[in-house]
Amino acid sequence: MAPIFYRTPRIFSRKRRIANISLGGVRIYSDEDLKVGKRLELEFFLPDGNSIRALARVVWTETLPSDADAVYDIGLEFIELSEVAMNELKKVLEK
């Protein structure tokens, strides 16, 4: 699968590559310590040039080794994903 990138749009953070994504949620790497239960708005940049937004909640977090590209490994579940966004994501995952 081609890479998918994300960022938090309200902070205008830099784009980061995601580790794993499904219709239920996403695994990301972050330098920010996100607490379990925190809600985030995320923007995903898909390989076809489209972008989608989702509201997600942190369900787990782990600290990565000091030589990793990020500080934290974080699992999020989608709590709000529009039908249009869901369909766009399905298309990418089916490839």
PDB file with one MODEL, atoms N, CA, C and O in Angstrom:
MODEL        1
ATOM      1  N   MET A   1       0.847  -1.180   0.000  1.00  0.00           N
ATOM      2  CA  MET A   1       0.000   0.000   0.000  1.00  0.00           C
ATOM      3  C   MET A   1       0.893   1.243   0.000  1.00  0.00           C
ATOM      4  O   MET A   1       1.924   1.276   0.672  1.00  0.00           O
ATOM      5  N   ALA A   2       0.492   2.247  -0.748  1.00  0.00           N
ATOM      6  CA  ALA A   2       1.216   3.518  -0.798  1.00  0.00           C
ATOM      7  C   ALA A   2       1.114   4.205   0.563  1.00  0.00           C
ATOM      8  O   ALA A   2       0.156   3.976   1.302  1.00  0.00           O
ATOM      9  N   PRO A   3       2.086   5.038   0.896  1.00  0.00           N
ATOM     10  CA  PRO A   3       2.062   5.677   2.210  1.00  0.00           C
ATOM     11  C   PRO A   3       0.895   6.652   2.377  1.00  0.00           C
ATOM     12  O   PRO A   3       0.470   7.321   1.436  1.00  0.00           O
ATOM     13  N   ILE A   4       0.404   6.702   3.594  1.00  0.00           N
ATOM     14  CA  ILE A   4      -0.620   7.664   3.995  1.00  0.00           C
ATOM     15  C   ILE A   4       0.011   8.506   5.100  1.00  0.00           C
ATOM     16  O   ILE A   4       0.677   7.979   5.991  1.00  0.00           O
ATOM     17  N   PHE A   5      -0.203   9.806   5.033  1.00  0.00           N
ATOM     18  CA  PHE A   5       0.353  10.714   6.022  1.00  0.00           C
ATOM     19  C   PHE A   5      -0.774  11.350   6.810  1.00  0.00           C
ATOM     20  O   PHE A   5      -1.920  11.377   6.362  1.00  0.00           O
ATOM     21  N   TYR A   6      -0.442  11.866   7.996  1.00  0.00           N
ATOM     22  CA  TYR A   6      -1.440  12.531   8.822  1.00  0.00           C
ATOM     23  C   TYR A   6      -0.841  13.769   9.456  1.00  0.00           C
ATOM     24  O   TYR A   6       0.377  13.944   9.496  1.00  0.00           O
ATOM     25  N   ARG A   7      -1.717  14.615   9.945  1.00  0.00           N
ATOM     26  CA  ARG A   7      -1.324  15.738  10.796  1.00  0.00           C
ATOM     27  C   ARG A   7      -2.551  16.137  11.603  1.00  0.00           C
ATOM     28  O   ARG A   7      -3.672  15.742  11.285  1.00  0.00           O
ATOM     29  N   THR A   8      -2.327  16.916  12.640  1.00  0.00           N
ATOM     30  CA  THR A   8      -3.428  17.485  13.408  1.00  0.00           C
ATOM     31  C   THR A   8      -3.668  18.881  12.856  1.00  0.00           C
ATOM     32  O   THR A   8      -2.833  19.765  13.049  1.00  0.00           O
ATOM     33  N   PRO A   9      -4.792  19.104  12.170  1.00  0.00           N
ATOM     34  CA  PRO A   9      -4.983  20.354  11.427  1.00  0.00           C
ATOM     35  C   PRO A   9      -5.049  21.619  12.267  1.00  0.00           C
ATOM     36  O   PRO A   9      -4.648  22.679  11.787  1.00  0.00           O
ATOM     37  N   ARG A  10      -5.529  21.556  13.477  1.00  0.00           N
ATOM     38  CA  ARG A  10      -5.636  22.781  14.282  1.00  0.00           C
ATOM     39  C   ARG A  10      -4.281  23.310  14.713  1.00  0.00           C
ATOM     40  O   ARG A  10      -4.113  24.509  14.932  1.00  0.00           O
ATOM     41  N   ILE A  11      -3.323  22.415  14.833  1.00  0.00           N
ATOM     42  CA  ILE A  11      -1.982  22.810  15.260  1.00  0.00           C
ATOM     43  C   ILE A  11      -1.088  23.063  14.047  1.00  0.00           C
ATOM     44  O   ILE A  11      -0.007  23.638  14.185  1.00  0.00           O
ATOM     45  N   PHE A  12      -1.525  22.644  12.873  1.00  0.00           N
ATOM     46  CA  PHE A  12      -0.723  22.718  11.651  1.00  0.00           C
ATOM     47  C   PHE A  12       0.629  22.052  11.860  1.00  0.00           C
ATOM     48  O   PHE A  12       1.677  22.593  11.508  1.00  0.00           O
ATOM     49  N   SER A  13       0.571  20.867  12.439  1.00  0.00           N
ATOM     50  CA  SER A  13       1.780  20.100  12.665  1.00  0.00           C
ATOM     51  C   SER A  13       2.323  19.576  11.338  1.00  0.00           C
ATOM     52  O   SER A  13       1.635  19.583  10.317  1.00  0.00           O
ATOM     53  N   ARG A  14       3.546  19.133  11.377  1.00  0.00           N
ATOM     54  CA  ARG A  14       4.121  18.579  10.159  1.00  0.00           C
ATOM     55  C   ARG A  14       3.457  17.241   9.855  1.00  0.00           C
ATOM     56  O   ARG A  14       2.962  16.557  10.751  1.00  0.00           O
ATOM     57  N   LYS A  15       3.456  16.887   8.591  1.00  0.00           N
ATOM     58  CA  LYS A  15       2.885  15.608   8.177  1.00  0.00           C
ATOM     59  C   LYS A  15       3.815  14.486   8.613  1.00  0.00           C
ATOM     60  O   LYS A  15       5.037  14.583   8.497  1.00  0.00           O
ATOM     61  N   ARG A  16       3.201  13.411   9.121  1.00  0.00           N
ATOM     62  CA  ARG A  16       3.962  12.231   9.516  1.00  0.00           C
ATOM     63  C   ARG A  16       3.330  11.017   8.869  1.00  0.00           C
ATOM     64  O   ARG A  16       2.116  10.960   8.676  1.00  0.00           O
ATOM     65  N   ARG A  17       4.146  10.071   8.545  1.00  0.00           N
ATOM     66  CA  ARG A  17       3.660   8.819   7.956  1.00  0.00           C
ATOM     67  C   ARG A  17       2.974   7.990   9.043  1.00  0.00           C
ATOM     68  O   ARG A  17       3.453   7.916  10.175  1.00  0.00           O
ATOM     69  N   ILE A  18       1.847   7.367   8.686  1.00  0.00           N
ATOM     70  CA  ILE A  18       1.167   6.521   9.660  1.00  0.00           C
ATOM     71  C   ILE A  18       1.819   5.148   9.691  1.00  0.00           C
ATOM     72  O   ILE A  18       2.467   4.735   8.729  1.00  0.00           O
ATOM     73  N   ALA A  19       1.644   4.442  10.804  1.00  0.00           N
ATOM     74  CA  ALA A  19       2.202   3.107  10.942  1.00  0.00           C
ATOM     75  C   ALA A  19       1.232   2.054  10.419  1.00  0.00           C
ATOM     76  O   ALA A  19       1.652   1.062   9.824  1.00  0.00           O
ATOM     77  N   ASN A  20      -0.065   2.267  10.638  1.00  0.00           N
ATOM     78  CA  ASN A  20      -1.072   1.287  10.251  1.00  0.00           C
ATOM     79  C   ASN A  20      -2.433   1.972  10.303  1.00  0.00           C
ATOM     80  O   ASN A  20      -2.667   2.826  11.158  1.00  0.00           O
ATOM     81  N   ILE A  21      -3.333   1.599   9.387  1.00  0.00           N
ATOM     82  CA  ILE A  21      -4.666   2.194   9.385  1.00  0.00           C
ATOM     83  C   ILE A  21      -5.686   1.148   8.963  1.00  0.00           C
ATOM     84  O   ILE A  21      -5.399   0.274   8.145  1.00  0.00           O
ATOM     85  N   SER A  22      -6.886   1.252   9.536  1.00  0.00           N
ATOM     86  CA  SER A  22      -8.016   0.402   9.172  1.00  0.00           C
ATOM     87  C   SER A  22      -9.264   1.271   9.220  1.00  0.00           C
ATOM     88  O   SER A  22      -9.184   2.467   9.503  1.00  0.00           O
ATOM     89  N   LEU A  23     -10.403   0.677   8.946  1.00  0.00           N
ATOM     90  CA  LEU A  23     -11.649   1.440   9.021  1.00  0.00           C
ATOM     91  C   LEU A  23     -12.025   1.763  10.469  1.00  0.00           C
ATOM     92  O   LEU A  23     -12.860   2.633  10.714  1.00  0.00           O
ATOM     93  N   GLY A  24     -11.412   1.067  11.423  1.00  0.00           N
ATOM     94  CA  GLY A  24     -11.733   1.284  12.830  1.00  0.00           C
ATOM     95  C   GLY A  24     -10.808   2.238  13.558  1.00  0.00           C
ATOM     96  O   GLY A  24     -11.167   2.781  14.602  1.00  0.00           O
ATOM     97  N   GLY A  25      -9.609   2.447  13.009  1.00  0.00           N
ATOM     98  CA  GLY A  25      -8.671   3.310  13.703  1.00  0.00           C
ATOM     99  C   GLY A  25      -7.324   3.364  13.025  1.00  0.00           C
ATOM    100  O   GLY A  25      -7.150   2.903  11.897  1.00  0.00           O
ATOM    101  N   VAL A  26      -6.371   3.940  13.741  1.00  0.00           N
ATOM    102  CA  VAL A  26      -5.053   4.183  13.157  1.00  0.00           C
ATOM    103  C   VAL A  26      -3.979   4.089  14.243  1.00  0.00           C
ATOM    104  O   VAL A  26      -4.213   4.421  15.405  1.00  0.00           O
ATOM    105  N   ARG A  27      -2.821   3.636  13.839  1.00  0.00           N
ATOM    106  CA  ARG A  27      -1.635   3.610  14.707  1.00  0.00           C
ATOM    107  C   ARG A  27      -0.686   4.663  14.171  1.00  0.00           C
ATOM    108  O   ARG A  27      -0.341   4.653  12.989  1.00  0.00           O
ATOM    109  N   ILE A  28      -0.265   5.568  15.031  1.00  0.00           N
ATOM    110  CA  ILE A  28       0.608   6.659  14.613  1.00  0.00           C
ATOM    111  C   ILE A  28       1.844   6.722  15.498  1.00  0.00           C
ATOM    112  O   ILE A  28       1.887   6.142  16.583  1.00  0.00           O
ATOM    113  N   TYR A  29       2.842   7.437  15.009  1.00  0.00           N
ATOM    114  CA  TYR A  29       4.012   7.781  15.806  1.00  0.00           C
ATOM    115  C   TYR A  29       3.948   9.278  16.062  1.00  0.00           C
ATOM    116  O   TYR A  29       3.626  10.056  15.163  1.00  0.00           O
ATOM    117  N   SER A  30       4.254   9.676  17.281  1.00  0.00           N
ATOM    118  CA  SER A  30       4.140  11.081  17.661  1.00  0.00           C
ATOM    119  C   SER A  30       5.230  11.448  18.660  1.00  0.00           C
ATOM    120  O   SER A  30       5.721  10.602  19.408  1.00  0.00           O
ATOM    121  N   ASP A  31       5.594  12.714  18.658  1.00  0.00           N
ATOM    122  CA  ASP A  31       6.505  13.225  19.680  1.00  0.00           C
ATOM    123  C   ASP A  31       5.721  13.802  20.854  1.00  0.00           C
ATOM    124  O   ASP A  31       6.296  14.113  21.897  1.00  0.00           O
ATOM    125  N   GLU A  32       4.422  13.943  20.686  1.00  0.00           N
ATOM    126  CA  GLU A  32       3.565  14.493  21.731  1.00  0.00           C
ATOM    127  C   GLU A  32       3.014  13.361  22.588  1.00  0.00           C
ATOM    128  O   GLU A  32       2.550  12.349  22.063  1.00  0.00           O
ATOM    129  N   ASP A  33       3.065  13.531  23.898  1.00  0.00           N
ATOM    130  CA  ASP A  33       2.545  12.546  24.843  1.00  0.00           C
ATOM    131  C   ASP A  33       1.027  12.691  24.907  1.00  0.00           C
ATOM    132  O   ASP A  33       0.514  13.583  25.584  1.00  0.00           O
ATOM    133  N   LEU A  34       0.319  11.829  24.215  1.00  0.00           N
ATOM    134  CA  LEU A  34      -1.137  11.874  24.175  1.00  0.00           C
ATOM    135  C   LEU A  34      -1.696  10.874  25.180  1.00  0.00           C
ATOM    136  O   LEU A  34      -1.397   9.682  25.106  1.00  0.00           O
ATOM    137  N   LYS A  35      -2.485  11.343  26.092  1.00  0.00           N
ATOM    138  CA  LYS A  35      -3.036  10.498  27.146  1.00  0.00           C
ATOM    139  C   LYS A  35      -4.214   9.667  26.635  1.00  0.00           C
ATOM    140  O   LYS A  35      -4.976  10.116  25.779  1.00  0.00           O
ATOM    141  N   VAL A  36      -4.353   8.456  27.166  1.00  0.00           N
ATOM    142  CA  VAL A  36      -5.483   7.596  26.820  1.00  0.00           C
ATOM    143  C   VAL A  36      -6.779   8.349  27.097  1.00  0.00           C
ATOM    144  O   VAL A  36      -6.939   8.962  28.153  1.00  0.00           O
ATOM    145  N   GLY A  37      -7.692   8.295  26.147  1.00  0.00           N
ATOM    146  CA  GLY A  37      -8.972   8.996  26.255  1.00  0.00           C
ATOM    147  C   GLY A  37      -8.998  10.338  25.548  1.00  0.00           C
ATOM    148  O   GLY A  37     -10.075  10.865  25.268  1.00  0.00           O
ATOM    149  N   LYS A  38      -7.826  10.907  25.252  1.00  0.00           N
ATOM    150  CA  LYS A  38      -7.775  12.213  24.571  1.00  0.00           C
ATOM    151  C   LYS A  38      -8.383  12.088  23.181  1.00  0.00           C
ATOM    152  O   LYS A  38      -8.168  11.094  22.488  1.00  0.00           O
ATOM    153  N   ARG A  39      -9.141  13.099  22.780  1.00  0.00           N
ATOM    154  CA  ARG A  39      -9.729  13.150  21.448  1.00  0.00           C
ATOM    155  C   ARG A  39      -8.892  14.056  20.564  1.00  0.00           C
ATOM    156  O   ARG A  39      -8.411  15.103  20.998  1.00  0.00           O
ATOM    157  N   LEU A  40      -8.727  13.636  19.314  1.00  0.00           N
ATOM    158  CA  LEU A  40      -7.934  14.391  18.353  1.00  0.00           C
ATOM    159  C   LEU A  40      -8.668  14.489  17.031  1.00  0.00           C
ATOM    160  O   LEU A  40      -9.322  13.539  16.602  1.00  0.00           O
ATOM    161  N   GLU A  41      -8.558  15.626  16.396  1.00  0.00           N
ATOM    162  CA  GLU A  41      -8.996  15.741  15.021  1.00  0.00           C
ATOM    163  C   GLU A  41      -7.759  15.478  14.172  1.00  0.00           C
ATOM    164  O   GLU A  41      -6.706  16.076  14.395  1.00  0.00           O
ATOM    165  N   LEU A  42      -7.888  14.581  13.199  1.00  0.00           N
ATOM    166  CA  LEU A  42      -6.773  14.219  12.344  1.00  0.00           C
ATOM    167  C   LEU A  42      -7.138  14.447  10.882  1.00  0.00           C
ATOM    168  O   LEU A  42      -8.290  14.285  10.481  1.00  0.00           O
ATOM    169  N   GLU A  43      -6.147  14.822  10.105  1.00  0.00           N
ATOM    170  CA  GLU A  43      -6.314  14.940   8.671  1.00  0.00           C
ATOM    171  C   GLU A  43      -5.356  13.944   8.023  1.00  0.00           C
ATOM    172  O   GLU A  43      -4.161  13.931   8.319  1.00  0.00           O
ATOM    173  N   PHE A  44      -5.901  13.109   7.133  1.00  0.00           N
ATOM    174  CA  PHE A  44      -5.111  12.094   6.449  1.00  0.00           C
ATOM    175  C   PHE A  44      -4.936  12.485   4.988  1.00  0.00           C
ATOM    176  O   PHE A  44      -5.880  12.929   4.335  1.00  0.00           O
ATOM    177  N   PHE A  45      -3.726  12.316   4.489  1.00  0.00           N
ATOM    178  CA  PHE A  45      -3.393  12.625   3.110  1.00  0.00           C
ATOM    179  C   PHE A  45      -3.203  11.301   2.387  1.00  0.00           C
ATOM    180  O   PHE A  45      -2.244  10.572   2.641  1.00  0.00           O
ATOM    181  N   LEU A  46      -4.136  10.999   1.479  1.00  0.00           N
ATOM    182  CA  LEU A  46      -4.181   9.709   0.810  1.00  0.00           C
ATOM    183  C   LEU A  46      -3.304   9.708  -0.437  1.00  0.00           C
ATOM    184  O   LEU A  46      -3.011  10.765  -0.995  1.00  0.00           O
ATOM    185  N   PRO A  47      -2.884   8.517  -0.876  1.00  0.00           N
ATOM    186  CA  PRO A  47      -1.994   8.423  -2.047  1.00  0.00           C
ATOM    187  C   PRO A  47      -2.581   9.017  -3.323  1.00  0.00           C
ATOM    188  O   PRO A  47      -1.828   9.440  -4.201  1.00  0.00           O
ATOM    189  N   ASP A  48      -3.914   9.059  -3.448  1.00  0.00           N
ATOM    190  CA  ASP A  48      -4.532   9.593  -4.667  1.00  0.00           C
ATOM    191  C   ASP A  48      -4.641  11.111  -4.660  1.00  0.00           C
ATOM    192  O   ASP A  48      -5.194  11.694  -5.593  1.00  0.00           O
ATOM    193  N   GLY A  49      -4.119  11.760  -3.618  1.00  0.00           N
ATOM    194  CA  GLY A  49      -4.153  13.218  -3.537  1.00  0.00           C
ATOM    195  C   GLY A  49      -5.303  13.763  -2.713  1.00  0.00           C
ATOM    196  O   GLY A  49      -5.302  14.943  -2.364  1.00  0.00           O
ATOM    197  N   ASN A  50      -6.288  12.929  -2.393  1.00  0.00           N
ATOM    198  CA  ASN A  50      -7.402  13.363  -1.545  1.00  0.00           C
ATOM    199  C   ASN A  50      -6.965  13.415  -0.093  1.00  0.00           C
ATOM    200  O   ASN A  50      -5.993  12.771   0.302  1.00  0.00           O
ATOM    201  N   SER A  51      -7.687  14.182   0.686  1.00  0.00           N
ATOM    202  CA  SER A  51      -7.468  14.175   2.131  1.00  0.00           C
ATOM    203  C   SER A  51      -8.818  13.984   2.811  1.00  0.00           C
ATOM    204  O   SER A  51      -9.858  14.389   2.291  1.00  0.00           O
ATOM    205  N   ILE A  52      -8.780  13.365   3.972  1.00  0.00           N
ATOM    206  CA  ILE A  52      -9.992  13.149   4.767  1.00  0.00           C
ATOM    207  C   ILE A  52      -9.701  13.542   6.207  1.00  0.00           C
ATOM    208  O   ILE A  52      -8.550  13.569   6.643  1.00  0.00           O
ATOM    209  N   ARG A  53     -10.764  13.844   6.930  1.00  0.00           N
ATOM    210  CA  ARG A  53     -10.618  14.176   8.352  1.00  0.00           C
ATOM    211  C   ARG A  53     -11.404  13.191   9.193  1.00  0.00           C
ATOM    212  O   ARG A  53     -12.415  12.641   8.757  1.00  0.00           O
ATOM    213  N   ALA A  54     -10.922  12.982  10.397  1.00  0.00           N
ATOM    214  CA  ALA A  54     -11.583  12.066  11.326  1.00  0.00           C
ATOM    215  C   ALA A  54     -11.373  12.574  12.740  1.00  0.00           C
ATOM    216  O   ALA A  54     -10.384  13.242  13.042  1.00  0.00           O
ATOM    217  N   LEU A  55     -12.319  12.245  13.593  1.00  0.00           N
ATOM    218  CA  LEU A  55     -12.163  12.475  15.026  1.00  0.00           C
ATOM    219  C   LEU A  55     -11.826  11.124  15.633  1.00  0.00           C
ATOM    220  O   LEU A  55     -12.508  10.134  15.369  1.00  0.00           O
ATOM    221  N   ALA A  56     -10.777  11.081  16.443  1.00  0.00           N
ATOM    222  CA  ALA A  56     -10.310   9.822  17.008  1.00  0.00           C
ATOM    223  C   ALA A  56     -10.021   9.986  18.497  1.00  0.00           C
ATOM    224  O   ALA A  56      -9.842  11.095  19.001  1.00  0.00           O
ATOM    225  N   ARG A  57      -9.983   8.841  19.181  1.00  0.00           N
ATOM    226  CA  ARG A  57      -9.691   8.829  20.625  1.00  0.00           C
ATOM    227  C   ARG A  57      -8.493   7.908  20.862  1.00  0.00           C
ATOM    228  O   ARG A  57      -8.415   6.819  20.293  1.00  0.00           O
ATOM    229  N   VAL A  58      -7.565   8.355  21.704  1.00  0.00           N
ATOM    230  CA  VAL A  58      -6.392   7.554  22.057  1.00  0.00           C
ATOM    231  C   VAL A  58      -6.841   6.366  22.903  1.00  0.00           C
ATOM    232  O   VAL A  58      -7.517   6.539  23.917  1.00  0.00           O
ATOM    233  N   VAL A  59      -6.460   5.150  22.480  1.00  0.00           N
ATOM    234  CA  VAL A  59      -6.814   3.951  23.247  1.00  0.00           C
ATOM    235  C   VAL A  59      -5.603   3.281  23.890  1.00  0.00           C
ATOM    236  O   VAL A  59      -5.753   2.534  24.856  1.00  0.00           O
ATOM    237  N   TRP A  60      -4.419   3.537  23.373  1.00  0.00           N
ATOM    238  CA  TRP A  60      -3.196   3.059  24.018  1.00  0.00           C
ATOM    239  C   TRP A  60      -2.009   3.899  23.563  1.00  0.00           C
ATOM    240  O   TRP A  60      -2.037   4.532  22.508  1.00  0.00           O
ATOM    241  N   THR A  61      -0.985   3.887  24.375  1.00  0.00           N
ATOM    242  CA  THR A  61       0.239   4.625  24.048  1.00  0.00           C
ATOM    243  C   THR A  61       1.435   3.901  24.662  1.00  0.00           C
ATOM    244  O   THR A  61       1.357   3.383  25.776  1.00  0.00           O
ATOM    245  N   GLU A  62       2.533   3.872  23.926  1.00  0.00           N
ATOM    246  CA  GLU A  62       3.769   3.256  24.401  1.00  0.00           C
ATOM    247  C   GLU A  62       4.937   4.174  24.062  1.00  0.00           C
ATOM    248  O   GLU A  62       4.952   4.816  23.012  1.00  0.00           O
ATOM    249  N   THR A  63       5.898   4.229  24.947  1.00  0.00           N
ATOM    250  CA  THR A  63       7.111   5.000  24.687  1.00  0.00           C
ATOM    251  C   THR A  63       8.046   4.169  23.817  1.00  0.00           C
ATOM    252  O   THR A  63       8.270   2.988  24.081  1.00  0.00           O
ATOM    253  N   LEU A  64       8.582   4.791  22.787  1.00  0.00           N
ATOM    254  CA  LEU A  64       9.501   4.113  21.875  1.00  0.00           C
ATOM    255  C   LEU A  64      10.941   4.236  22.373  1.00  0.00           C
ATOM    256  O   LEU A  64      11.241   5.101  23.195  1.00  0.00           O
ATOM    257  N   PRO A  65      11.830   3.376  21.881  1.00  0.00           N
ATOM    258  CA  PRO A  65      13.245   3.484  22.266  1.00  0.00           C
ATOM    259  C   PRO A  65      13.820   4.840  21.865  1.00  0.00           C
ATOM    260  O   PRO A  65      13.304   5.494  20.959  1.00  0.00           O
ATOM    261  N   SER A  66      14.869   5.251  22.529  1.00  0.00           N
ATOM    262  CA  SER A  66      15.446   6.582  22.305  1.00  0.00           C
ATOM    263  C   SER A  66      15.991   6.775  20.889  1.00  0.00           C
ATOM    264  O   SER A  66      16.127   7.913  20.441  1.00  0.00           O
ATOM    265  N   ASP A  67      16.302   5.701  20.180  1.00  0.00           N
ATOM    266  CA  ASP A  67      16.827   5.840  18.817  1.00  0.00           C
ATOM    267  C   ASP A  67      15.730   5.788  17.743  1.00  0.00           C
ATOM    268  O   ASP A  67      16.045   5.766  16.554  1.00  0.00           O
ATOM    269  N   ALA A  68      14.464   5.769  18.135  1.00  0.00           N
ATOM    270  CA  ALA A  68      13.344   5.722  17.175  1.00  0.00           C
ATOM    271  C   ALA A  68      13.118   7.096  16.547  1.00  0.00           C
ATOM    272  O   ALA A  68      13.626   8.105  17.034  1.00  0.00           O
ATOM    273  N   ASP A  69      12.352   7.116  15.467  1.00  0.00           N
ATOM    274  CA  ASP A  69      12.059   8.373  14.758  1.00  0.00           C
ATOM    275  C   ASP A  69      11.054   9.253  15.493  1.00  0.00           C
ATOM    276  O   ASP A  69      10.908  10.429  15.159  1.00  0.00           O
ATOM    277  N   ALA A  70      10.361   8.705  16.486  1.00  0.00           N
ATOM    278  CA  ALA A  70       9.385   9.456  17.280  1.00  0.00           C
ATOM    279  C   ALA A  70       9.512   9.003  18.726  1.00  0.00           C
ATOM    280  O   ALA A  70      10.219   8.040  19.022  1.00  0.00           O
ATOM    281  N   VAL A  71       8.836   9.692  19.613  1.00  0.00           N
ATOM    282  CA  VAL A  71       8.912   9.372  21.039  1.00  0.00           C
ATOM    283  C   VAL A  71       7.848   8.341  21.433  1.00  0.00           C
ATOM    284  O   VAL A  71       8.090   7.490  22.288  1.00  0.00           O
ATOM    285  N   TYR A  72       6.652   8.425  20.794  1.00  0.00           N
ATOM    286  CA  TYR A  72       5.536   7.569  21.202  1.00  0.00           C
ATOM    287  C   TYR A  72       4.926   6.802  20.031  1.00  0.00           C
ATOM    288  O   TYR A  72       4.900   7.278  18.896  1.00  0.00           O
ATOM    289  N   ASP A  73       4.446   5.620  20.335  1.00  0.00           N
ATOM    290  CA  ASP A  73       3.666   4.766  19.444  1.00  0.00           C
ATOM    291  C   ASP A  73       2.245   4.817  20.017  1.00  0.00           C
ATOM    292  O   ASP A  73       2.042   4.489  21.186  1.00  0.00           O
ATOM    293  N   ILE A  74       1.260   5.226  19.203  1.00  0.00           N
ATOM    294  CA  ILE A  74      -0.071   5.516  19.733  1.00  0.00           C
ATOM    295  C   ILE A  74      -1.151   4.845  18.888  1.00  0.00           C
ATOM    296  O   ILE A  74      -1.114   4.897  17.658  1.00  0.00           O
ATOM    297  N   GLY A  75      -2.102   4.220  19.557  1.00  0.00           N
ATOM    298  CA  GLY A  75      -3.250   3.616  18.895  1.00  0.00           C
ATOM    299  C   GLY A  75      -4.488   4.471  19.122  1.00  0.00           C
ATOM    300  O   GLY A  75      -4.801   4.839  20.254  1.00  0.00           O
ATOM    301  N   LEU A  76      -5.188   4.785  18.037  1.00  0.00           N
ATOM    302  CA  LEU A  76      -6.393   5.606  18.117  1.00  0.00           C
ATOM    303  C   LEU A  76      -7.562   4.870  17.472  1.00  0.00           C
ATOM    304  O   LEU A  76      -7.383   4.150  16.489  1.00  0.00           O
ATOM    305  N   GLU A  77      -8.747   5.050  18.023  1.00  0.00           N
ATOM    306  CA  GLU A  77      -9.949   4.520  17.388  1.00  0.00           C
ATOM    307  C   GLU A  77     -10.742   5.684  16.832  1.00  0.00           C
ATOM    308  O   GLU A  77     -10.840   6.742  17.455  1.00  0.00           O
ATOM    309  N   PHE A  78     -11.312   5.478  15.646  1.00  0.00           N
ATOM    310  CA  PHE A  78     -12.145   6.517  15.060  1.00  0.00           C
ATOM    311  C   PHE A  78     -13.463   6.600  15.814  1.00  0.00           C
ATOM    312  O   PHE A  78     -14.116   5.584  16.050  1.00  0.00           O
ATOM    313  N   ILE A  79     -13.848   7.806  16.187  1.00  0.00           N
ATOM    314  CA  ILE A  79     -15.150   7.993  16.819  1.00  0.00           C
ATOM    315  C   ILE A  79     -16.072   8.826  15.936  1.00  0.00           C
ATOM    316  O   ILE A  79     -17.277   8.899  16.175  1.00  0.00           O
ATOM    317  N   GLU A  80     -15.497   9.448  14.920  1.00  0.00           N
ATOM    318  CA  GLU A  80     -16.301  10.177  13.942  1.00  0.00           C
ATOM    319  C   GLU A  80     -15.558  10.170  12.608  1.00  0.00           C
ATOM    320  O   GLU A  80     -14.462  10.716  12.479  1.00  0.00           O
ATOM    321  N   LEU A  81     -16.188   9.536  11.626  1.00  0.00           N
ATOM    322  CA  LEU A  81     -15.624   9.443  10.284  1.00  0.00           C
ATOM    323  C   LEU A  81     -16.812   9.503   9.328  1.00  0.00           C
ATOM    324  O   LEU A  81     -17.650   8.602   9.318  1.00  0.00           O
ATOM    325  N   SER A  82     -16.881  10.552   8.534  1.00  0.00           N
ATOM    326  CA  SER A  82     -18.034  10.728   7.645  1.00  0.00           C
ATOM    327  C   SER A  82     -18.128   9.574   6.649  1.00  0.00           C
ATOM    328  O   SER A  82     -17.155   8.853   6.430  1.00  0.00           O
ATOM    329  N   GLU A  83     -19.284   9.409   6.061  1.00  0.00           N
ATOM    330  CA  GLU A  83     -19.477   8.356   5.067  1.00  0.00           C
ATOM    331  C   GLU A  83     -18.558   8.569   3.866  1.00  0.00           C
ATOM    332  O   GLU A  83     -18.005   7.614   3.321  1.00  0.00           O
ATOM    333  N   VAL A  84     -18.400   9.826   3.462  1.00  0.00           N
ATOM    334  CA  VAL A  84     -17.501  10.149   2.345  1.00  0.00           C
ATOM    335  C   VAL A  84     -16.069   9.753   2.699  1.00  0.00           C
ATOM    336  O   VAL A  84     -15.376   9.130   1.894  1.00  0.00           O
ATOM    337  N   ALA A  85     -15.629  10.116   3.903  1.00  0.00           N
ATOM    338  CA  ALA A  85     -14.271   9.781   4.347  1.00  0.00           C
ATOM    339  C   ALA A  85     -14.097   8.272   4.444  1.00  0.00           C
ATOM    340  O   ALA A  85     -13.058   7.737   4.057  1.00  0.00           O
ATOM    341  N   MET A  86     -15.109   7.585   4.960  1.00  0.00           N
ATOM    342  CA  MET A  86     -15.061   6.128   5.081  1.00  0.00           C
ATOM    343  C   MET A  86     -14.896   5.491   3.694  1.00  0.00           C
ATOM    344  O   MET A  86     -14.095   4.572   3.524  1.00  0.00           O
ATOM    345  N   ASN A  87     -15.644   5.972   2.721  1.00  0.00           N
ATOM    346  CA  ASN A  87     -15.555   5.431   1.363  1.00  0.00           C
ATOM    347  C   ASN A  87     -14.183   5.687   0.738  1.00  0.00           C
ATOM    348  O   ASN A  87     -13.640   4.818   0.056  1.00  0.00           O
ATOM    349  N   GLU A  88     -13.625   6.868   0.967  1.00  0.00           N
ATOM    350  CA  GLU A  88     -12.281   7.180   0.453  1.00  0.00           C
ATOM    351  C   GLU A  88     -11.242   6.251   1.081  1.00  0.00           C
ATOM    352  O   GLU A  88     -10.357   5.740   0.395  1.00  0.00           O
ATOM    353  N   LEU A  89     -11.360   6.041   2.381  1.00  0.00           N
ATOM    354  CA  LEU A  89     -10.428   5.165   3.076  1.00  0.00           C
ATOM    355  C   LEU A  89     -10.583   3.719   2.595  1.00  0.00           C
ATOM    356  O   LEU A  89      -9.585   3.021   2.414  1.00  0.00           O
ATOM    357  N   LYS A  90     -11.806   3.269   2.391  1.00  0.00           N
ATOM    358  CA  LYS A  90     -12.041   1.908   1.873  1.00  0.00           C
ATOM    359  C   LYS A  90     -11.339   1.700   0.540  1.00  0.00           C
ATOM    360  O   LYS A  90     -10.720   0.659   0.320  1.00  0.00           O
ATOM    361  N   LYS A  91     -11.432   2.681  -0.349  1.00  0.00           N
ATOM    362  CA  LYS A  91     -10.797   2.584  -1.664  1.00  0.00           C
ATOM    363  C   LYS A  91      -9.288   2.373  -1.525  1.00  0.00           C
ATOM    364  O   LYS A  91      -8.698   1.549  -2.222  1.00  0.00           O
ATOM    365  N   VAL A  92      -8.674   3.133  -0.612  1.00  0.00           N
ATOM    366  CA  VAL A  92      -7.222   3.026  -0.403  1.00  0.00           C
ATOM    367  C   VAL A  92      -6.873   1.667   0.181  1.00  0.00           C
ATOM    368  O   VAL A  92      -5.899   1.046  -0.244  1.00  0.00           O
ATOM    369  N   LEU A  93      -7.649   1.197   1.143  1.00  0.00           N
ATOM    370  CA  LEU A  93      -7.340  -0.078   1.806  1.00  0.00           C
ATOM    371  C   LEU A  93      -7.549  -1.280   0.894  1.00  0.00           C
ATOM    372  O   LEU A  93      -6.917  -2.319   1.087  1.00  0.00           O
ATOM    373  N   GLU A  94      -8.419  -1.154  -0.088  1.00  0.00           N
ATOM    374  CA  GLU A  94      -8.685  -2.264  -1.008  1.00  0.00           C
ATOM    375  C   GLU A  94      -7.584  -2.432  -2.040  1.00  0.00           C
ATOM    376  O   GLU A  94      -7.506  -3.478  -2.685  1.00  0.00           O
ATOM    377  N   LYS A  95      -6.739  -1.442  -2.212  1.00  0.00           N
ATOM    378  CA  LYS A  95      -5.648  -1.522  -3.200  1.00  0.00           C
ATOM    379  C   LYS A  95      -4.479  -2.307  -2.682  1.00  0.00           C
ATOM    380  O   LYS A  95      -3.483  -2.468  -3.387  1.00  0.00           O
TER     381      LYS A  95
ENDMDL
END
